Amino acid sequence: MDRVIVSGIPPFDGEFELDLSTRVFSTLEWRWIKKISGYLPLTIQEGLEGGDPDIFVVMAVIALYRAGKIQREQAYMTADLLAEPPFDGSAIQIIVGESEQPGDDRPPASSPTTNGEQKSLDVGQSESESTPSSGTSHGESNGASSALSPPPTGDLGSETSAVFDPATSES
């Protein structure tokens, strides 16, 4: 089960399901992804692989919305609140591919990653829909669970983040 864990950001603390392998994003959710993070369907993988903080925020917003914890009109305000804590891997975690089956002996997901390796994921596509572009698929699962977490060191800014400017944006 894919999930988002929010810690230390009341009233949003908790663990929320985010089924990325079988439930595709709605048009509304893609709008949030675009406006909050600046990524589009063909570029979101770059943000996930790069650990862009805005991707973590928008995935948390979507998980909270799907869980009924926020209403549609609260999405942008919630994103602003989720973006306030330091981006250190503890406030928002995305857990991908962890199984809940009894007897599953996979190691638990951890955050933040310390060896720089992160599992990428093909958001909004099932395995049968994803097609590799260079002979290997970034979304293939090897059966191991992983946590998408920000890199433990480095610049917290992101060159791929977009800033929404209502004066220059078209509706």
Sequence and secondary structure as in RCSB ss.txt:
>XXXX:A:sequence
MDRVIVSGIPPFDGEFELDLSTRVFSTLEWRWIKKISGYLPLTIQEGLEGGDPDIFVVMAVIALYRAGKIQREQA
YMTADLLAEPPFDGSAIQIIVGESEQPGDDRPPASSPTTNGEQKSLDVGQSESESTPSSGTSHGESNGASSALSP
PPTGDLGSETSAVFDPATSES
>XXXX:A:secstr
  EEEE SSTTS EEEE  TTT    HHHHHHIIIII   TTTHHHHHHHT HHHHHHHHHHHHHHTTSS GGGH
HHHHHHHTSS  SSSSEEEEES    TT       SS SSS      TT  TTT   SSSS TT   S  EEE  
 SSS S  TT     TTT   
